[in-house]
Amino acid sequence: MRRRTESGPAAFSPLNASPSVFFDPAQPGGLFQDPAGTVAVTQDNQPVGLWQDCSSNGHDLAQPVSAARPTYRTDGVLHWIESDGVDDGLLTEAVFDVQNPITMVLGYQMLSTSGTARVNLAEISRTSTNGMSIGVRPNIDRLQYYSRMSQQGVSATNVASPSVWGNHARHVVTVQAVAGRVTARLDGVVVIDTGQKLTTQSIAAQPLRVGLGQVTGSIPGAFRLFGLQVWTAAVAHPNAAQITELEAWVAARTGVTL
């Protein structure tokens, strides 16, 4: 008698939660040294001109200026994109609304230790006063969230974790902003839960930026990004159970124990 083959549940993937964009530096073949995608990144310390979206949406991050391209780094186990803290940054085409709700899940490590303004890890923005951003104050590695839409009369909300410092270690962050409220989790613990002034206003067709940002208070800063997932207003957002799975998935790729 032939023995029945039984298989366990399929491994979780962020694609199960249908993100708007999904960037994984460990994805084979997903990094290129040029924005046209003709020269593959094949080893540590090569520049990144194109970081392909792992979702089916094709919203790739790119950098046309060679001097402003971040670097792919690996220690043989972990993989990350590293900003030099001077002018590095990547951005998509202008395809996203500056609008709630927004969810971002990412793994990062702040390398800069000077500066009291915000180093932007990820933002969707049109100008310095029209955008939303998650970032870190580098001198104390303090998580911050900013939103403003002066074009529609919405003044700035700039909230920060009140007492949790990152110590410049690796971390997993989840930010969820809805109309009038924003929450943020650091390594699975809520560190921001407060009101914000941005409600339902929208400015369509703007880029997602990683690294050097535009919104007020942005400063350059060196950091490592171990992965990024974003859900914009156009899609269904992950629920609490999915957030737990997403954070565990990112933690494994960031070298963090939750």
N, C-alpha and C positions, 0 to 999 in steps of 0.2 A: 504494500500500500504506500502510495506516495504521500509524504508528509506535506501538510499544508504550509505554505510560506506566509508568515505573518509579518507585517511591517508596522512600526510605530508611527505616531503622528508626524507629519511633515515638519521640518524645521521652520521656525518662524522667519519671515523676511519682512522688512519694512514695506515691500510691495503689497503685502496683504492688507495694508491700511490705505492703499491708493494715494500716495503723496502727490502733490503738484510737481515737486522736484525731489530728487534723491541723489546725493553725491557721496561716493564711497572711494577713498583713495586706494583701497586695497583691491578694487575691482580690476581684474586683468584687462589690459587693452583700453582702459577708460581715460588715460592721461596721454597728452601729446605736448611736445615742446613748442609747437607753433599753433596759432589759432585756426589754421586751415586743416589741422589734423593729419598732416603728412609725415611728421617725424615723431615716432612713439617715444614715450618716456619708458626707459628700460632699466634704469638703475638709480641708486641713491644720488641725491644732490644735482638732479637735472631740473631745468626750468619747466614750469607748467604754463603753456599758452592756451590750452584747452582742457577742460575737465568735463567729461561727458555726463549728462543726466542719465542715471540708471533707470528712471521711470520710462514709460512709453511716450512721454510728452515731448522729449527732445529739447528741453530748455537748457542747453549747455552753458557753462561758465567759460568765459574767454578773456584774454588780455592781448590786444593788438600791439602794445608797446613792449618791446623786448626787455627794457630795463625795469619795468614794473611787474614782471611775472614772478609769482612766488615759486617756491622750490618743493619738489617731491623729496621726502625724507623717509627712511626706514631704518630700523635697527635689526631687521631680519625677522621680527615678529609683528611689531606694530607698523602702521603706515600712516603718514600724515602729510598735509600740505603746510609749508612753513612760510610765514610772511617775514620780510626783513626789517619791518618797523620804519621804513623810509617812505616807500611809494608803492609797495606791492598791493595788488587787488585784482579781483576777477568779477565779471558781471555777465548777466544774461542779456538777451535782447529785451526790449521794452514790451513785456507781455503781461505784467501783473498789476492788479489794482492796489492802490494804497487804501486799504479798507479792512475793517474787521469783519469776520473773525480771521485770526492768523494763529497758526501753531508752528513752532520751530523746535526741533530736537537735534542736539549737536553734542559733539565731544570736543573739548578744547584744552589747551594749556597756555596760559599767559607767560610770555618770556620777558617782556618789558617790565621794568620795576620803577620807572619814573613817569610822572604825568598824572594830573588829577582830573582830567577830562575823560572822555569815553573813547576807547578803542573799539570800533565796530566789528563784530564778528559776522553779522549778517543784517542786511537792511533792505527794505523796498522803499525807494525814494524817487522824487522828482527834482527837488531842490533842497537847500539847507533847511527850509522851514516847512517842507511838505514831505513827510515820510515817517516810517516806523523802523526802529532799530533795536537790536539786542547787542550789548557790548559789555566791556569791563573797564573799570578804572584801574590802570596798571599799577600805581604805587602801592595799593593795598589789595589788588586783585578782587575788587568789589563788583558784583553783578549789577548791571543797570539796564533799564528799558526806557526808551524815548519814543514819544509819538507827538506829531503836530501836523496840522493842516491849515496853515495861515490863508491859503487860497480860498478856503471855505469858512474862515472865521474861527477855527479851532486853535486855541492857544496850546502851549507846550505842556505835556505831562512828562516829567523826568523822575522816575522812581528807582530806588536802589535797595538792595538787600540791607536791612538795618544793622545787622551785627554779625553776619557770617562772612568771613574772609577766606579767599581761596588758597592763600599761602603759595601761589604760583605752582600748584600741583595740577595734575590732570583731573578734569571734571566732566560730568554729563549734565547738560542743561536742557530743560524743557520750558518753553514760554508759550502760554496760551492767552491771547487777548480777544475779548469779545466787546460788544458795545458797552463802553463805560467802565470796563474792568480788565485788569491784567493780573495773571498769576505766573510765578516762575518757580521752578524746582531745581535745586542744586543737589546732584547725586541722590535724587529721590525724595528730598526733603523740601517742603515749601519754604521759600525765603522771601518771596514777594507775593502779597495778596491784597490788592488795593484798587481804588478807583483810578480811571484815566479819563481824560476829556474827549478823546476821539471816540465817536459813537458809530454812526452809520455813513458818514461822509465818504466819498470815494473820488479818487483821481485815477483813471484807467491807464493801462499800457505804460508801465514803468519797469525798469530792470531790478532784479535781485542782485545785490552787491555783496561780495565777501572781501573783507579787508578794508582798505581805505574807503571811507564813506563820505557822504555829502551833508548829512543832517547836522544841525547845530551842536557844537561841542565835540565834534569828531576830531580825533588826533591820530596820527600814525602810531603804530605800535607792533612789536614783534609778538607773534603767537603761533601756535600749532593748531590745526584743525583736523580732527580725526574722522570727521564725517558730518553731514548736514542733511536734514530732511525738513521740508516745508510744506504745509497745507495752507493754501490761500482761500479767499472768500468763495471761490468758484467750486470748491469740492467739499465733500463730507469730511469732517474732522475726526481724528481718533478719539475713542472713548477712554475711560479710565483704565480698563483692562488692557487696551492696546498701548496706552502710554507706558504702562509697566513693562510690557514686552519690548517696546521700542527702546526704552531706556536700558534694559538689560542687553539688548543687541548692540547698542552703541557703546555701552560700558565694556563689553568684551573686546571691542576694537580700539578702545581708548586705554585699556589697561587699568580700569577702575573697578573696584569691588563695591557693589551697592549693598 
